[in-house]
Amino acid sequence: MPHVYMLRCADDSYYVGSTRDLDHRLQQHAIGKGSAYTSTRLPVEIVWAAEYARVDEAYAIERKLHGWSRAKKEALIRGDWALISRASRRRGLQGPTG
């Protein structure tokens, strides 16, 4: 099943990605083969993930999350939907469910 995931890197930045095989992709990131961005910021840890029915859904959510502020990403990690909703209304964005 397709997943969207967020990693916290060693420099405290966030990386958002999507994949068809989450376990395999996390292994790739752990050994520095996941992406150029994460390979220079090891170690990384997964802080959030969601499963979707279709690849195009997962990719669309990934693209949305790339545009989110750090505060909004951290609210997602915490599951703080109220803060995400308030931030979305202020900036005209919608969360990962719509």
Contacts in CASP RR format, 6 or more apart in sequence:
PFRMAT RR
TARGET T0000
AUTHOR 0000-0000-0000
METHOD contacts of the structure
MODEL  1
MPHVYMLRCADDSYYVGSTRDLDHRLQQHAIGKGSAYTSTRLPVEIVWAA
EYARVDEAYAIERKLHGWSRAKKEALIRGDWALISRASRRRGLQGPTG
1 20 0 8 1.000
1 51 0 8 1.000
1 52 0 8 1.000
1 53 0 8 1.000
2 18 0 8 1.000
2 19 0 8 1.000
2 20 0 8 1.000
2 51 0 8 1.000
2 52 0 8 1.000
2 53 0 8 1.000
2 54 0 8 1.000
2 55 0 8 1.000
2 57 0 8 1.000
2 58 0 8 1.000
2 59 0 8 1.000
3 18 0 8 1.000
3 19 0 8 1.000
3 20 0 8 1.000
3 22 0 8 1.000
3 25 0 8 1.000
3 49 0 8 1.000
3 50 0 8 1.000
3 51 0 8 1.000
3 52 0 8 1.000
3 58 0 8 1.000
4 16 0 8 1.000
4 17 0 8 1.000
4 18 0 8 1.000
4 49 0 8 1.000
4 50 0 8 1.000
4 52 0 8 1.000
4 58 0 8 1.000
4 61 0 8 1.000
4 62 0 8 1.000
4 65 0 8 1.000
4 96 0 8 1.000
5 16 0 8 1.000
5 17 0 8 1.000
5 18 0 8 1.000
5 19 0 8 1.000
5 22 0 8 1.000
5 25 0 8 1.000
5 26 0 8 1.000
5 46 0 8 1.000
5 48 0 8 1.000
5 49 0 8 1.000
5 50 0 8 1.000
6 14 0 8 1.000
6 15 0 8 1.000
6 16 0 8 1.000
6 17 0 8 1.000
6 46 0 8 1.000
6 47 0 8 1.000
6 48 0 8 1.000
6 49 0 8 1.000
6 65 0 8 1.000
6 73 0 8 1.000
6 76 0 8 1.000
6 77 0 8 1.000
7 14 0 8 1.000
7 15 0 8 1.000
7 16 0 8 1.000
7 29 0 8 1.000
7 38 0 8 1.000
7 44 0 8 1.000
7 45 0 8 1.000
7 46 0 8 1.000
7 47 0 8 1.000
8 14 0 8 1.000
8 44 0 8 1.000
8 45 0 8 1.000
8 47 0 8 1.000
9 15 0 8 1.000
9 37 0 8 1.000
9 38 0 8 1.000
9 41 0 8 1.000
9 42 0 8 1.000
9 44 0 8 1.000
10 41 0 8 1.000
10 42 0 8 1.000
10 43 0 8 1.000
10 44 0 8 1.000
11 41 0 8 1.000
13 41 0 8 1.000
14 47 0 8 1.000
14 70 0 8 1.000
14 73 0 8 1.000
15 29 0 8 1.000
15 35 0 8 1.000
15 37 0 8 1.000
15 38 0 8 1.000
15 41 0 8 1.000
15 44 0 8 1.000
16 62 0 8 1.000
16 65 0 8 1.000
16 66 0 8 1.000
16 73 0 8 1.000
17 62 0 8 1.000
18 55 0 8 1.000
18 58 0 8 1.000
18 59 0 8 1.000
18 61 0 8 1.000
18 62 0 8 1.000
19 25 0 8 1.000
20 55 0 8 1.000
22 49 0 8 1.000
25 34 0 8 1.000
26 46 0 8 1.000
28 34 0 8 1.000
29 35 0 8 1.000
29 38 0 8 1.000
29 44 0 8 1.000
30 42 0 8 1.000
30 43 0 8 1.000
30 44 0 8 1.000
32 38 0 8 1.000
32 39 0 8 1.000
32 42 0 8 1.000
33 39 0 8 1.000
38 44 0 8 1.000
47 77 0 8 1.000
48 76 0 8 1.000
48 77 0 8 1.000
50 61 0 8 1.000
50 96 0 8 1.000
52 58 0 8 1.000
52 61 0 8 1.000
61 96 0 8 1.000
64 93 0 8 1.000
64 94 0 8 1.000
64 95 0 8 1.000
64 96 0 8 1.000
65 73 0 8 1.000
65 76 0 8 1.000
65 96 0 8 1.000
67 93 0 8 1.000
68 76 0 8 1.000
68 93 0 8 1.000
69 87 0 8 1.000
71 83 0 8 1.000
71 87 0 8 1.000
72 83 0 8 1.000
72 84 0 8 1.000
72 87 0 8 1.000
72 88 0 8 1.000
75 81 0 8 1.000
75 83 0 8 1.000
75 84 0 8 1.000
75 87 0 8 1.000
76 84 0 8 1.000
76 96 0 8 1.000
84 95 0 8 1.000
85 95 0 8 1.000
87 93 0 8 1.000
88 94 0 8 1.000
88 95 0 8 1.000
END
